[in-house]
């Protein structure tokens, strides 16, 4: 998985460089500059907007996640369940070689948990009251192991990096398409006309949808890795049992949209084109992967 991510990022960087070089070699940069489109400046703007937005979201992810779900960080355990939860997170964090995350509980009947944070040594792991109430202790431990594996794998940073790269491409290419239609087809010699804005909007929408399928694919792959990590920490049998328990429960109430990729549950009963936009593989596929592994 790490090699795939590296190749993906390297390939996209290479495409950007090739496009820039091709424009210069063919002499198109002079024409584009005269038309008001400066590729170097546009690429810099797209990178700042695309990467910046993704990493700002990541930087405030712990704060925003707690706000969205109403989570309460456990500073001092008030009962045996909270003491067990802190001890389990601490034990798995030590085994995974990461710093002790903040631990939170949020009030929700759905069986779910998530991890987030910009730094693998200063992350946040949160579990729902529904998970604590409905899963057996061994199953809950496996879910916690899954979330610790996400942190140890650096999945939050990786997903933000991928999101930033595709955001950059969407902004960059959508503006080029808008300029091309406005200047070359509608022959607009003034500042950006109506055709530019309409085309840019449509291109950004279409490219955004295509880009989201790339991000979702990587999101699904990281779930398989986190399942394997959870199995290593809590035991393969317990990880499989936890996923089977999630499958037996009714489809869990969804986390807020911005948090969907960070939860453990999701993907049940989804078929067709909707699979391209799933943050999680179907639970049956995850269980099968663990059994085969």
C-alpha positions as CSV (number, residue, x, y, z in Angstrom):
1,X,0.0,0.0,0.0
2,X,2.8,2.4,0.9
3,X,4.5,1.8,-2.5
4,X,1.1,2.4,-4.3
5,X,0.7,5.8,-2.5
6,X,4.2,6.8,-3.3
7,X,3.8,5.8,-7.0
8,X,0.5,7.7,-7.1
9,X,2.0,10.9,-5.8
10,X,5.1,10.5,-7.9
11,X,3.0,9.9,-11.0
12,X,0.9,13.0,-10.4
13,X,3.9,15.2,-9.8
14,X,5.4,13.8,-13.0
15,X,2.3,14.6,-15.0
16,X,2.3,18.2,-13.7
17,X,6.0,18.6,-14.7
18,X,5.5,17.0,-18.1
19,X,2.5,19.3,-18.8
20,X,4.5,22.4,-17.8
21,X,7.5,21.3,-19.9
22,X,5.4,20.5,-22.9
23,X,3.7,23.9,-22.8
24,X,7.2,25.6,-22.7
25,X,8.8,23.3,-25.4
26,X,5.9,23.9,-27.8
27,X,6.0,27.6,-27.2
28,X,2.4,27.6,-26.0
29,X,3.4,29.4,-22.8
30,X,3.8,32.7,-24.7
31,X,0.4,32.4,-26.2
32,X,-1.2,31.4,-22.9
33,X,0.6,34.3,-21.1
34,X,-0.8,36.7,-23.7
35,X,-4.2,35.3,-23.1
36,X,-3.9,35.9,-19.4
37,X,-3.2,32.3,-18.3
38,X,0.1,32.0,-16.4
39,X,0.6,28.3,-15.8
40,X,3.3,28.7,-13.1
41,X,1.2,31.0,-11.1
42,X,-1.9,28.9,-11.7
43,X,-0.1,25.8,-10.5
44,X,1.1,27.5,-7.4
45,X,-2.3,28.9,-6.6
46,X,-3.9,25.4,-7.2
47,X,-1.3,23.8,-4.9
48,X,-1.8,26.3,-2.1
49,X,-5.6,26.0,-2.3
50,X,-5.7,22.3,-2.8
51,X,-3.0,21.2,-0.4
52,X,-3.7,24.0,2.1
53,X,-7.3,23.2,2.4
54,X,-6.7,19.5,3.0
55,X,-4.0,20.1,5.7
56,X,-5.9,22.8,7.5
57,X,-8.8,20.4,7.8
58,X,-6.4,17.8,9.1
59,X,-4.8,20.3,11.6
60,X,-8.2,21.0,13.2
61,X,-9.6,17.5,12.8
62,X,-9.4,16.6,16.5
63,X,-11.2,19.8,17.6
64,X,-13.8,19.6,14.8
65,X,-14.4,15.9,15.3
66,X,-15.1,16.3,19.0
67,X,-17.4,19.2,18.2
68,X,-19.3,17.3,15.5
69,X,-20.0,14.2,17.6
70,X,-20.1,15.8,21.0
71,X,-17.3,13.7,22.3
72,X,-15.9,14.1,25.8
73,X,-12.1,13.5,26.3
74,X,-11.4,11.2,29.3
75,X,-8.9,13.1,31.4
76,X,-9.5,11.0,34.5
77,X,-11.5,7.7,34.4
78,X,-14.8,8.0,36.2
79,X,-15.7,4.3,36.1
80,X,-14.4,0.8,35.3
81,X,-15.3,1.1,31.6
82,X,-13.4,4.3,31.1
83,X,-10.4,2.9,33.0
84,X,-10.5,-0.2,30.8
85,X,-10.7,2.0,27.7
86,X,-7.8,4.1,28.6
87,X,-5.7,1.0,29.6
88,X,-6.5,-0.7,26.3
89,X,-5.6,2.3,24.2
90,X,-2.4,2.8,26.1
91,X,-1.4,-0.9,25.7
92,X,-2.0,-0.9,22.0
93,X,-0.4,2.4,21.4
94,X,2.8,1.2,23.1
95,X,2.7,-2.1,21.1
96,X,2.3,0.0,17.9
97,X,5.1,2.4,18.8
98,X,3.1,5.6,18.9
99,X,2.4,8.2,21.5
100,X,-0.6,7.8,23.8
101,X,-3.6,9.3,21.9
102,X,-6.4,11.3,23.5
103,X,-9.3,9.1,24.3
104,X,-12.9,10.2,24.0
105,X,-16.4,8.8,24.3
106,X,-19.4,10.2,22.4
107,X,-23.0,9.5,23.1
108,X,-24.6,7.7,20.1
109,X,-26.5,4.4,19.8
110,X,-24.6,3.4,16.7
111,X,-21.7,1.0,17.0
112,X,-18.7,3.0,15.7
113,X,-15.3,4.5,16.5
114,X,-12.9,6.7,14.8
115,X,-9.3,8.0,15.0
116,X,-8.0,11.3,13.7
117,X,-5.2,13.8,14.2
118,X,-2.3,15.4,12.3
119,X,0.4,13.7,14.4
120,X,0.6,10.0,15.0
121,X,2.0,10.7,18.5
122,X,-0.8,13.2,19.3
123,X,-3.9,11.6,17.8
124,X,-7.4,11.1,19.0
125,X,-9.3,7.8,19.4
126,X,-13.0,8.1,20.1
127,X,-15.6,5.4,20.6
128,X,-19.4,5.5,20.8
129,X,-21.5,4.6,23.8
130,X,-23.3,2.2,21.5
131,X,-20.0,0.3,20.8
132,X,-19.3,0.0,24.5
133,X,-22.8,-1.2,25.2
134,X,-23.4,-3.6,22.4
135,X,-20.0,-5.3,21.7
136,X,-18.3,-7.9,23.9
137,X,-15.1,-6.7,25.5
138,X,-12.9,-8.7,23.1
139,X,-14.7,-7.3,20.1
140,X,-14.5,-3.7,21.4
141,X,-10.7,-4.3,21.9
142,X,-10.4,-5.3,18.3
143,X,-12.1,-2.1,17.2
144,X,-9.7,-0.1,19.3
145,X,-6.8,-2.0,17.8
146,X,-8.2,-1.1,14.3
147,X,-8.2,2.6,15.2
148,X,-4.7,2.4,16.7
149,X,-3.5,0.8,13.5
150,X,-4.9,3.7,11.5
151,X,-2.9,6.1,13.7
152,X,0.3,4.0,13.5
153,X,0.0,3.7,9.7
154,X,-0.3,7.5,9.4
155,X,-3.6,7.1,7.5
156,X,-5.0,10.5,8.4
157,X,-1.9,12.3,7.0
158,X,-1.8,10.0,3.9
159,X,-5.4,10.6,3.1
160,X,-5.0,14.4,3.5
161,X,-2.0,14.3,1.2
162,X,-3.9,12.4,-1.5
163,X,-6.9,14.7,-1.1
164,X,-4.6,17.7,-1.5
165,X,-3.0,16.3,-4.6
166,X,-6.3,15.6,-6.3
167,X,-7.7,18.9,-5.2
168,X,-4.7,20.6,-6.8
169,X,-5.4,18.8,-10.1
170,X,-9.1,19.7,-10.1
171,X,-8.4,23.4,-9.5
172,X,-5.5,23.4,-12.1
173,X,-7.2,21.5,-14.9
174,X,-10.7,23.1,-14.4
175,X,-9.2,26.6,-14.9
176,X,-7.3,25.5,-17.9
177,X,-10.4,24.0,-19.5
178,X,-12.3,27.2,-18.6
179,X,-9.6,29.4,-20.3
180,X,-9.4,27.1,-23.3
181,X,-13.2,27.3,-24.0
182,X,-13.4,31.0,-23.3
183,X,-10.4,32.0,-25.4
184,X,-10.2,29.4,-28.2
185,X,-13.8,28.5,-28.8
186,X,-15.7,31.7,-27.8
187,X,-12.8,33.9,-28.9
188,X,-13.1,36.2,-25.9
189,X,-10.2,38.7,-26.0
190,X,-11.1,40.5,-22.8
191,X,-10.9,39.3,-19.2
192,X,-12.6,36.0,-18.3
193,X,-16.1,36.0,-19.8
194,X,-19.3,34.1,-18.9
195,X,-18.1,31.1,-20.8
196,X,-15.0,30.8,-18.6
197,X,-17.0,30.8,-15.4
198,X,-19.6,28.4,-16.6
199,X,-17.1,26.0,-18.1
200,X,-14.8,26.2,-15.0
201,X,-17.8,25.4,-12.7
202,X,-18.9,22.4,-14.8
203,X,-15.3,21.1,-15.2
204,X,-14.6,21.5,-11.5
205,X,-17.8,19.5,-10.7
206,X,-17.0,16.7,-13.1
207,X,-13.3,16.5,-12.2
208,X,-14.2,16.7,-8.5
209,X,-16.5,13.6,-8.8
210,X,-13.7,11.7,-10.7
211,X,-11.2,12.8,-8.1
212,X,-13.3,11.7,-5.2
213,X,-13.4,8.1,-6.6
214,X,-9.6,8.1,-6.3
215,X,-9.6,9.3,-2.7
216,X,-12.3,6.8,-1.8
217,X,-10.3,3.9,-3.4
218,X,-7.3,4.8,-1.1
219,X,-9.7,5.1,1.8
220,X,-11.0,1.6,1.2
221,X,-7.5,0.1,0.9
222,X,-6.4,1.6,4.3
223,X,-9.4,-0.1,5.9
224,X,-8.0,-3.5,5.0
225,X,-4.6,-2.5,6.4
226,X,-6.2,-1.3,9.6
227,X,-8.1,-4.5,9.9
228,X,-4.9,-6.4,9.6
229,X,-3.3,-4.1,12.2
230,X,-6.2,-4.6,14.6
231,X,-5.9,-8.4,14.1
232,X,-2.2,-8.2,15.0
233,X,-2.9,-6.2,18.2
234,X,-6.1,-7.8,19.4
235,X,-6.1,-11.2,17.6
236,X,-7.4,-12.2,14.2
237,X,-10.4,-14.1,15.7
238,X,-11.4,-11.0,17.8
239,X,-11.1,-8.7,14.8
240,X,-13.2,-11.0,12.6
241,X,-15.8,-11.3,15.5
242,X,-15.9,-7.5,15.8
243,X,-16.6,-7.0,12.1
244,X,-19.2,-9.8,12.2
245,X,-20.8,-8.0,15.1
246,X,-20.9,-4.8,13.1
247,X,-22.6,-6.7,10.3
248,X,-25.2,-8.2,12.6
249,X,-26.2,-4.8,13.9
250,X,-28.6,-2.6,11.9
251,X,-26.8,-0.3,9.5
252,X,-25.1,2.1,11.9
253,X,-26.1,5.8,12.0
254,X,-23.7,7.6,9.8
255,X,-21.0,9.8,11.3
256,X,-21.1,13.4,10.0
257,X,-20.1,13.5,6.3
258,X,-16.6,14.9,7.0
259,X,-16.0,12.1,9.6
260,X,-17.3,9.2,7.5
261,X,-13.8,8.1,6.3
262,X,-12.5,7.9,9.9
263,X,-15.2,5.6,11.3
264,X,-14.8,1.8,11.4
265,X,-18.3,0.9,10.1
266,X,-19.8,1.6,6.7
267,X,-20.2,0.1,3.2
268,X,-22.8,-2.5,3.9
269,X,-25.3,-3.2,1.2
270,X,-23.8,-0.9,-1.3
271,X,-23.6,-2.0,-4.9
272,X,-23.1,-0.7,-8.4
273,X,-21.6,2.7,-9.1
274,X,-22.1,3.7,-5.5
275,X,-19.2,1.4,-4.6
276,X,-16.9,3.9,-6.2
277,X,-17.8,6.5,-3.6
278,X,-17.6,4.2,-0.5
279,X,-15.1,5.2,2.2
280,X,-15.1,1.6,3.5
281,X,-15.2,-1.8,1.8
282,X,-18.3,-3.9,2.5
283,X,-17.9,-5.7,5.9
284,X,-18.2,-9.1,4.2
285,X,-15.1,-8.3,2.0
286,X,-13.1,-7.2,5.0
287,X,-14.0,-10.4,6.9
288,X,-13.1,-12.5,3.9
289,X,-9.7,-10.7,3.6
290,X,-8.9,-11.4,7.3
291,X,-9.9,-15.1,7.0
292,X,-7.8,-15.5,3.9
293,X,-4.8,-13.7,5.5
